[in-house]
Amino acid sequence: VRTVSRGGQEYQKNEHGARLIITHSTRILEALQVDHTHILVKGRLVHSGDGSLVDEINEHGFERFE
């Protein structure tokens, strides 16, 4: 997980690029600067927010979005 996170950080820093990360676990996001967060449930977009939404998911889980 750290290796992937570091690679993503280097890409964003050196290439000034964007990343799209699709994951069921927020662990990979811990080392990244998250600007936007989108939550999909059963293939539908149910919520969008900024990077602080990742902290909320870590604290309370996905249940409120289902």
ChimeraX commands (.cxc) that place a marker at each C-alpha (Angstrom):
marker #1 position 0.00,0.00,0.00 radius 0.5
marker #1 position 2.81,2.43,0.87 radius 0.5
marker #1 position 4.60,1.70,-2.40 radius 0.5
marker #1 position 1.48,2.46,-4.44 radius 0.5
marker #1 position 0.82,5.61,-2.40 radius 0.5
marker #1 position 4.40,6.81,-2.89 radius 0.5
marker #1 position 4.20,6.15,-6.62 radius 0.5
marker #1 position 0.99,8.18,-6.82 radius 0.5
marker #1 position 2.55,11.04,-4.87 radius 0.5
marker #1 position 5.60,11.11,-7.13 radius 0.5
marker #1 position 3.44,11.10,-10.25 radius 0.5
marker #1 position 1.32,14.00,-9.02 radius 0.5
marker #1 position 4.38,15.98,-7.93 radius 0.5
marker #1 position 6.54,15.40,-11.01 radius 0.5
marker #1 position 3.88,15.34,-13.71 radius 0.5
marker #1 position 1.36,17.72,-12.12 radius 0.5
marker #1 position -1.16,15.03,-12.92 radius 0.5
marker #1 position -4.43,13.87,-11.49 radius 0.5
marker #1 position -5.17,10.41,-10.13 radius 0.5
marker #1 position -8.38,8.46,-10.02 radius 0.5
marker #1 position -8.29,5.82,-7.31 radius 0.5
marker #1 position -11.16,3.39,-6.96 radius 0.5
marker #1 position -11.00,1.42,-3.72 radius 0.5
marker #1 position -13.08,-0.31,-1.07 radius 0.5
marker #1 position -10.50,0.57,1.57 radius 0.5
marker #1 position -9.42,4.07,2.53 radius 0.5
marker #1 position -6.03,2.81,3.73 radius 0.5
marker #1 position -4.33,3.57,0.40 radius 0.5
marker #1 position -5.53,7.17,0.70 radius 0.5
marker #1 position -3.79,7.82,4.03 radius 0.5
marker #1 position -0.55,8.98,2.41 radius 0.5
marker #1 position -2.19,10.94,-0.41 radius 0.5
marker #1 position -3.60,14.43,-0.66 radius 0.5
marker #1 position -7.27,13.85,-1.47 radius 0.5
marker #1 position -9.07,16.79,-3.07 radius 0.5
marker #1 position -12.36,15.17,-4.05 radius 0.5
marker #1 position -14.18,12.07,-2.81 radius 0.5
marker #1 position -17.10,10.34,-4.50 radius 0.5
marker #1 position -19.04,7.42,-3.02 radius 0.5
marker #1 position -20.75,4.89,-5.25 radius 0.5
marker #1 position -23.22,2.30,-3.98 radius 0.5
marker #1 position -24.38,-0.43,-6.37 radius 0.5
marker #1 position -22.93,1.53,-9.28 radius 0.5
marker #1 position -24.68,4.80,-8.44 radius 0.5
marker #1 position -23.09,8.01,-7.22 radius 0.5
marker #1 position -24.67,8.67,-3.82 radius 0.5
marker #1 position -22.42,11.33,-2.28 radius 0.5
marker #1 position -19.54,13.68,-3.15 radius 0.5
marker #1 position -17.33,15.77,-0.93 radius 0.5
marker #1 position -13.81,16.95,-0.29 radius 0.5
marker #1 position -10.92,15.03,1.25 radius 0.5
marker #1 position -12.41,15.28,4.75 radius 0.5
marker #1 position -15.04,12.77,3.67 radius 0.5
marker #1 position -12.34,10.08,3.84 radius 0.5
marker #1 position -11.85,10.83,7.55 radius 0.5
marker #1 position -15.61,10.61,8.10 radius 0.5
marker #1 position -15.72,7.21,6.39 radius 0.5
marker #1 position -12.82,5.99,8.53 radius 0.5
marker #1 position -14.60,7.11,11.69 radius 0.5
marker #1 position -18.19,6.09,10.91 radius 0.5
marker #1 position -18.02,3.69,7.96 radius 0.5
marker #1 position -20.07,3.62,4.78 radius 0.5
marker #1 position -23.39,2.69,6.42 radius 0.5
marker #1 position -24.95,6.15,6.20 radius 0.5
marker #1 position -24.49,6.13,2.43 radius 0.5
marker #1 position -26.17,2.77,1.80 radius 0.5
marker link #1:1,2 radius 0.2
marker link #1:2,3 radius 0.2
marker link #1:3,4 radius 0.2
marker link #1:4,5 radius 0.2
marker link #1:5,6 radius 0.2
marker link #1:6,7 radius 0.2
marker link #1:7,8 radius 0.2
marker link #1:8,9 radius 0.2
marker link #1:9,10 radius 0.2
marker link #1:10,11 radius 0.2
marker link #1:11,12 radius 0.2
marker link #1:12,13 radius 0.2
marker link #1:13,14 radius 0.2
marker link #1:14,15 radius 0.2
marker link #1:15,16 radius 0.2
marker link #1:16,17 radius 0.2
marker link #1:17,18 radius 0.2
marker link #1:18,19 radius 0.2
marker link #1:19,20 radius 0.2
marker link #1:20,21 radius 0.2
marker link #1:21,22 radius 0.2
marker link #1:22,23 radius 0.2
marker link #1:23,24 radius 0.2
marker link #1:24,25 radius 0.2
marker link #1:25,26 radius 0.2
marker link #1:26,27 radius 0.2
marker link #1:27,28 radius 0.2
marker link #1:28,29 radius 0.2
marker link #1:29,30 radius 0.2
marker link #1:30,31 radius 0.2
marker link #1:31,32 radius 0.2
marker link #1:32,33 radius 0.2
marker link #1:33,34 radius 0.2
marker link #1:34,35 radius 0.2
marker link #1:35,36 radius 0.2
marker link #1:36,37 radius 0.2
marker link #1:37,38 radius 0.2
marker link #1:38,39 radius 0.2
marker link #1:39,40 radius 0.2
marker link #1:40,41 radius 0.2
marker link #1:41,42 radius 0.2
marker link #1:42,43 radius 0.2
marker link #1:43,44 radius 0.2
marker link #1:44,45 radius 0.2
marker link #1:45,46 radius 0.2
marker link #1:46,47 radius 0.2
marker link #1:47,48 radius 0.2
marker link #1:48,49 radius 0.2
marker link #1:49,50 radius 0.2
marker link #1:50,51 radius 0.2
marker link #1:51,52 radius 0.2
marker link #1:52,53 radius 0.2
marker link #1:53,54 radius 0.2
marker link #1:54,55 radius 0.2
marker link #1:55,56 radius 0.2
marker link #1:56,57 radius 0.2
marker link #1:57,58 radius 0.2
marker link #1:58,59 radius 0.2
marker link #1:59,60 radius 0.2
marker link #1:60,61 radius 0.2
marker link #1:61,62 radius 0.2
marker link #1:62,63 radius 0.2
marker link #1:63,64 radius 0.2
marker link #1:64,65 radius 0.2
marker link #1:65,66 radius 0.2
view
